[in-house]
Amino acid sequence: MLEARTVDEVWALHIDKMAEYGFDRLLYAYTRISAGGKLGDAANALMLSNHPKEYLDRFIGDELYRDAPMVRWTNENHGVCNWRCLDDMQKTGTLTEAERRVLAFNRAHGVVAGCSISFRDLAVRVRGGIGLVARPGMTNADVDTIWTEHGDEILTLNRVVHLKIISLPHPQALTALTARQREALEWVAEGKTTQDIAILMGVSMATVEKHLRLAREALAVESTAQAIAKASMMNQIFVLD
């Protein structure tokens, strides 16, 4: 795992390892959150999963995850939570109508037993978590049994995977920036002026502005500051090829 060079390689290894413990479907997310504490734009997130496409098309594509009770838990807490807590939420009436609809959708797709892990924040306004779904036929009591025997190992492995993934280039943005666009953003991040950058890159100031404009467009942001923040989170600048 530590020697893996791409997110896809890390993810494939993790899927196989978690299946050994009885968790055959995984959904990982690493994203920025807004100033209000809510999850940010899905376009700025890294989401990885081996759930069936028809499930992901609704849960992610139609943004049902925004009303998922365990996503709310992950957004507000750190640590591990067995999905038995959903039964408690239903009994105490703490689920919203939208959350109950998502819960029904999940159960219809066999997402019944499992647990969620919310990773401790490593930066301001950044959140990461993973949902481990127990294979069909298993209950949350079975998940408890697994956790009693292997919980420390599972938690450690997931934390290592999280730290490894966020250290690698975002797999969905490997071609977002050209080498020159990355270089221009790096010099801006170093505090250089447009004139300085033109001299350092051996181009005109107009060309520097063009590189920065195209970088903003590629990253779908409005300002160069936002481009630097997004490129940094996606590990698109200050990284080795």
LODO-668138 format. One record per residue (C-alpha): residue number from 1; residue in one letter; x, y, z. Coordinates in Angstrom, 1 decimal, padded with zeros to 4 digits. Example, Ala and Ser with C-alpha at 12.3 -4.5 7.8 and 13.67 -1.06 7.14 Angstrom:
2
{atom 1 A {012.3 -004.5 007.8}};
{atom 2 S {013.7 -001.1 007.1}};
END
This chain:
241
{atom 1 M {000.0 000.0 000.0}};
{atom 2 L {002.7 002.5 001.0}};
{atom 3 E {004.6 001.8 -002.3}};
{atom 4 A {001.5 002.4 -004.5}};
{atom 5 R {002.0 005.3 -007.0}};
{atom 6 T {-001.6 006.0 -008.0}};
{atom 7 V {-005.0 006.4 -006.3}};
{atom 8 D {-006.4 003.6 -008.5}};
{atom 9 E {-003.7 001.2 -007.3}};
{atom 10 V {-004.4 002.1 -003.6}};
{atom 11 W {-008.1 001.7 -004.0}};
{atom 12 A {-007.9 -001.7 -005.7}};
{atom 13 L {-005.7 -003.0 -002.9}};
{atom 14 H {-008.1 -001.6 -000.3}};
{atom 15 I {-011.2 -003.1 -001.9}};
{atom 16 D {-009.6 -006.5 -001.8}};
{atom 17 K {-008.4 -006.1 001.8}};
{atom 18 M {-011.8 -004.9 003.2}};
{atom 19 A {-013.6 -007.8 001.4}};
{atom 20 E {-011.5 -010.2 003.5}};
{atom 21 Y {-013.2 -008.7 006.6}};
{atom 22 G {-016.7 -009.0 005.1}};
{atom 23 F {-017.1 -005.5 003.7}};
{atom 24 D {-017.7 -005.9 -000.1}};
{atom 25 R {-018.8 -002.4 -001.0}};
{atom 26 L {-017.0 000.8 -000.1}};
{atom 27 L {-017.7 004.5 -000.6}};
{atom 28 Y {-014.8 006.9 000.1}};
{atom 29 A {-015.0 010.7 -000.1}};
{atom 30 Y {-012.6 013.5 000.5}};
{atom 31 T {-013.8 017.0 000.0}};
{atom 32 R {-013.8 020.6 001.1}};
{atom 33 I {-016.6 021.9 003.2}};
{atom 34 S {-018.2 025.3 003.0}};
{atom 35 A {-017.8 028.0 005.6}};
{atom 36 G {-021.2 026.9 006.9}};
{atom 37 G {-019.9 023.5 007.7}};
{atom 38 K {-021.9 021.8 004.9}};
{atom 39 L {-020.3 019.5 002.3}};
{atom 40 G {-019.0 021.4 -000.7}};
{atom 41 D {-019.5 021.0 -004.4}};
{atom 42 A {-019.2 017.3 -005.5}};
{atom 43 A {-017.2 018.5 -008.5}};
{atom 44 N {-014.4 019.5 -006.0}};
{atom 45 A {-014.5 016.2 -004.2}};
{atom 46 L {-012.7 012.9 -004.7}};
{atom 47 M {-015.2 010.1 -004.5}};
{atom 48 L {-014.2 006.4 -004.9}};
{atom 49 S {-016.5 003.4 -004.8}};
{atom 50 N {-017.1 -000.1 -006.0}};
{atom 51 H {-020.9 000.1 -005.6}};
{atom 52 P {-022.9 -000.8 -008.7}};
{atom 53 K {-023.3 001.9 -011.3}};
{atom 54 E {-027.1 002.0 -010.9}};
{atom 55 Y {-026.6 002.8 -007.2}};
{atom 56 L {-024.0 005.4 -007.7}};
{atom 57 D {-026.0 007.1 -010.5}};
{atom 58 R {-028.7 007.9 -008.0}};
{atom 59 F {-026.7 008.2 -004.7}};
{atom 60 I {-023.9 010.4 -006.2}};
{atom 61 G {-025.3 011.5 -009.5}};
{atom 62 D {-028.6 012.7 -008.1}};
{atom 63 E {-026.9 013.9 -004.9}};
{atom 64 L {-028.9 011.7 -002.6}};
{atom 65 Y {-025.8 011.6 -000.4}};
{atom 66 R {-026.5 015.2 000.7}};
{atom 67 D {-029.5 013.8 002.7}};
{atom 68 A {-027.9 010.6 003.8}};
{atom 69 P {-028.0 010.3 007.6}};
{atom 70 M {-024.5 008.7 007.8}};
{atom 71 V {-023.1 011.4 005.7}};
{atom 72 R {-024.5 013.9 008.2}};
{atom 73 W {-022.9 011.9 011.0}};
{atom 74 T {-019.5 011.8 009.1}};
{atom 75 N {-019.7 015.5 008.6}};
{atom 76 E {-020.3 016.2 012.3}};
{atom 77 N {-018.1 013.6 014.0}};
{atom 78 H {-014.8 011.8 014.0}};
{atom 79 G {-014.3 008.1 014.6}};
{atom 80 V {-016.4 005.0 013.8}};
{atom 81 C {-020.1 004.5 013.9}};
{atom 82 N {-022.0 001.2 013.4}};
{atom 83 W {-025.1 001.7 011.3}};
{atom 84 R {-027.2 000.4 014.1}};
{atom 85 C {-027.4 004.0 015.1}};
{atom 86 L {-029.8 004.5 012.2}};
{atom 87 D {-032.4 002.4 014.1}};
{atom 88 D {-031.9 004.6 017.1}};
{atom 89 M {-032.4 007.7 014.9}};
{atom 90 Q {-035.6 006.3 013.5}};
{atom 91 K {-037.0 005.4 017.0}};
{atom 92 T {-036.2 008.9 018.4}};
{atom 93 G {-037.6 010.7 015.4}};
{atom 94 T {-034.3 012.5 014.6}};
{atom 95 L {-034.3 011.6 010.9}};
{atom 96 T {-035.7 014.1 008.5}};
{atom 97 E {-038.2 013.1 005.8}};
{atom 98 A {-035.4 013.4 003.2}};
{atom 99 E {-033.1 011.2 005.3}};
{atom 100 R {-035.8 008.6 005.6}};
{atom 101 R {-036.1 008.5 001.8}};
{atom 102 V {-032.4 008.0 001.4}};
{atom 103 L {-032.5 005.2 004.1}};
{atom 104 A {-035.3 003.4 002.2}};
{atom 105 F {-033.3 003.8 -001.1}};
{atom 106 N {-030.2 002.3 000.5}};
{atom 107 R {-032.1 -000.7 002.0}};
{atom 108 A {-033.7 -001.3 -001.4}};
{atom 109 H {-030.2 -001.6 -002.8}};
{atom 110 G {-028.9 -003.9 -000.1}};
{atom 111 V {-027.0 -001.2 001.8}};
{atom 112 V {-028.2 -002.3 005.2}};
{atom 113 A {-025.4 -003.3 007.6}};
{atom 114 G {-022.0 -001.6 007.9}};
{atom 115 C {-020.1 001.2 009.5}};
{atom 116 S {-018.9 004.7 008.7}};
{atom 117 I {-015.4 006.1 009.5}};
{atom 118 S {-014.9 009.8 009.7}};
{atom 119 F {-011.2 010.8 009.5}};
{atom 120 R {-009.8 013.5 011.7}};
{atom 121 D {-009.4 016.7 009.8}};
{atom 122 L {-005.9 017.4 008.5}};
{atom 123 A {-006.7 020.9 007.3}};
{atom 124 V {-009.2 023.7 007.8}};
{atom 125 R {-012.5 023.1 005.9}};
{atom 126 V {-011.5 019.6 004.7}};
{atom 127 R {-013.4 016.4 005.5}};
{atom 128 G {-012.8 012.7 004.6}};
{atom 129 G {-014.8 009.6 005.4}};
{atom 130 I {-015.6 006.1 004.2}};
{atom 131 G {-018.6 003.9 004.4}};
{atom 132 L {-018.0 000.1 004.7}};
{atom 133 V {-021.0 -002.0 003.6}};
{atom 134 A {-021.3 -005.5 004.9}};
{atom 135 R {-021.9 -008.2 002.4}};
{atom 136 P {-025.6 -009.2 001.8}};
{atom 137 G {-027.1 -011.3 004.6}};
{atom 138 M {-025.0 -009.8 007.3}};
{atom 139 T {-026.4 -007.7 010.1}};
{atom 140 N {-025.1 -004.9 012.3}};
{atom 141 A {-024.6 -007.5 015.0}};
{atom 142 D {-022.3 -009.3 012.6}};
{atom 143 V {-020.4 -006.0 012.0}};
{atom 144 D {-020.0 -005.7 015.8}};
{atom 145 T {-018.5 -009.1 015.9}};
{atom 146 I {-016.1 -008.3 013.1}};
{atom 147 W {-015.1 -005.0 014.9}};
{atom 148 T {-014.5 -006.7 018.2}};
{atom 149 E {-012.0 -009.1 016.6}};
{atom 150 H {-010.5 -006.9 013.9}};
{atom 151 G {-011.6 -003.3 014.6}};
{atom 152 D {-008.1 -001.9 015.3}};
{atom 153 E {-006.7 -003.4 012.2}};
{atom 154 I {-009.6 -002.2 010.0}};
{atom 155 L {-009.4 001.3 011.4}};
{atom 156 T {-005.7 001.5 011.0}};
{atom 157 L {-005.8 000.3 007.4}};
{atom 158 N {-008.5 002.8 006.5}};
{atom 159 R {-006.5 005.6 008.1}};
{atom 160 V {-003.4 004.6 006.1}};
{atom 161 V {-005.4 004.5 002.9}};
{atom 162 H {-006.9 007.9 003.6}};
{atom 163 L {-003.4 009.4 004.2}};
{atom 164 K {-002.0 007.7 001.2}};
{atom 165 I {-004.8 008.8 -001.1}};
{atom 166 I {-004.7 012.5 -000.2}};
{atom 167 S {-000.9 012.5 -000.8}};
{atom 168 L {-001.4 011.4 -004.4}};
{atom 169 P {-002.6 013.3 -007.5}};
{atom 170 H {-006.4 013.4 -007.8}};
{atom 171 P {-007.1 010.6 -010.4}};
{atom 172 Q {-009.9 012.6 -012.1}};
{atom 173 A {-007.7 015.6 -012.7}};
{atom 174 L {-004.4 014.1 -013.9}};
{atom 175 T {-004.7 016.0 -017.2}};
{atom 176 A {-006.5 019.1 -015.9}};
{atom 177 L {-003.4 021.3 -016.0}};
{atom 178 T {-000.5 021.5 -018.5}};
{atom 179 A {003.1 021.6 -017.2}};
{atom 180 R {003.3 025.3 -017.9}};
{atom 181 Q {000.0 026.1 -016.2}};
{atom 182 R {001.2 024.2 -013.1}};
{atom 183 E {004.5 026.1 -013.2}};
{atom 184 A {002.7 029.4 -013.4}};
{atom 185 L {000.4 028.6 -010.5}};
{atom 186 E {003.4 027.4 -008.4}};
{atom 187 W {005.2 030.7 -009.0}};
{atom 188 V {002.1 032.7 -007.9}};
{atom 189 A {001.9 030.5 -004.8}};
{atom 190 E {005.5 031.4 -004.1}};
{atom 191 G {004.5 035.1 -004.1}};
{atom 192 K {006.0 036.1 -007.5}};
{atom 193 T {004.5 038.8 -009.6}};
{atom 194 T {003.4 038.4 -013.2}};
{atom 195 Q {006.5 040.2 -014.3}};
{atom 196 D {008.7 038.0 -012.1}};
{atom 197 I {007.0 034.9 -013.5}};
{atom 198 A {007.5 036.0 -017.1}};
{atom 199 I {011.2 036.3 -016.5}};
{atom 200 L {011.4 033.0 -014.6}};
{atom 201 M {009.5 031.1 -017.3}};
{atom 202 G {011.1 033.0 -020.2}};
{atom 203 V {007.8 034.2 -021.7}};
{atom 204 S {005.9 037.4 -022.0}};
{atom 205 M {003.6 038.7 -019.3}};
{atom 206 A {000.6 038.1 -021.6}};
{atom 207 T {001.6 034.5 -021.9}};
{atom 208 V {001.8 034.1 -018.1}};
{atom 209 E {-001.7 035.6 -017.9}};
{atom 210 K {-002.9 033.2 -020.5}};
{atom 211 H {-001.5 030.2 -018.6}};
{atom 212 L {-003.2 031.4 -015.4}};
{atom 213 R {-006.5 032.0 -017.2}};
{atom 214 L {-006.5 028.6 -018.8}};
{atom 215 A {-005.6 027.0 -015.4}};
{atom 216 R {-008.6 028.8 -013.8}};
{atom 217 E {-010.8 027.5 -016.6}};
{atom 218 A {-009.5 023.9 -016.3}};
{atom 219 L {-010.1 023.9 -012.6}};
{atom 220 A {-013.5 025.6 -013.0}};
{atom 221 V {-012.8 028.4 -010.6}};
{atom 222 E {-013.0 032.2 -010.8}};
{atom 223 S {-009.8 033.4 -009.2}};
{atom 224 T {-006.1 032.4 -009.3}};
{atom 225 A {-006.2 032.1 -005.5}};
{atom 226 Q {-009.1 029.6 -005.8}};
{atom 227 A {-007.1 027.8 -008.5}};
{atom 228 I {-004.1 027.4 -006.2}};
{atom 229 A {-006.3 026.1 -003.4}};
{atom 230 K {-008.0 023.6 -005.6}};
{atom 231 A {-004.8 022.5 -007.4}};
{atom 232 S {-003.1 022.0 -004.0}};
{atom 233 M {-006.0 019.9 -002.6}};
{atom 234 M {-005.9 017.8 -005.8}};
{atom 235 N {-002.1 017.5 -005.6}};
{atom 236 Q {-001.7 019.1 -009.0}};
{atom 237 I {001.1 021.5 -008.1}};
{atom 238 F {004.3 021.1 -006.2}};
{atom 239 V {004.4 017.4 -007.0}};
{atom 240 L {006.9 015.2 -008.9}};
{atom 241 D {005.8 013.8 -012.2}};
END
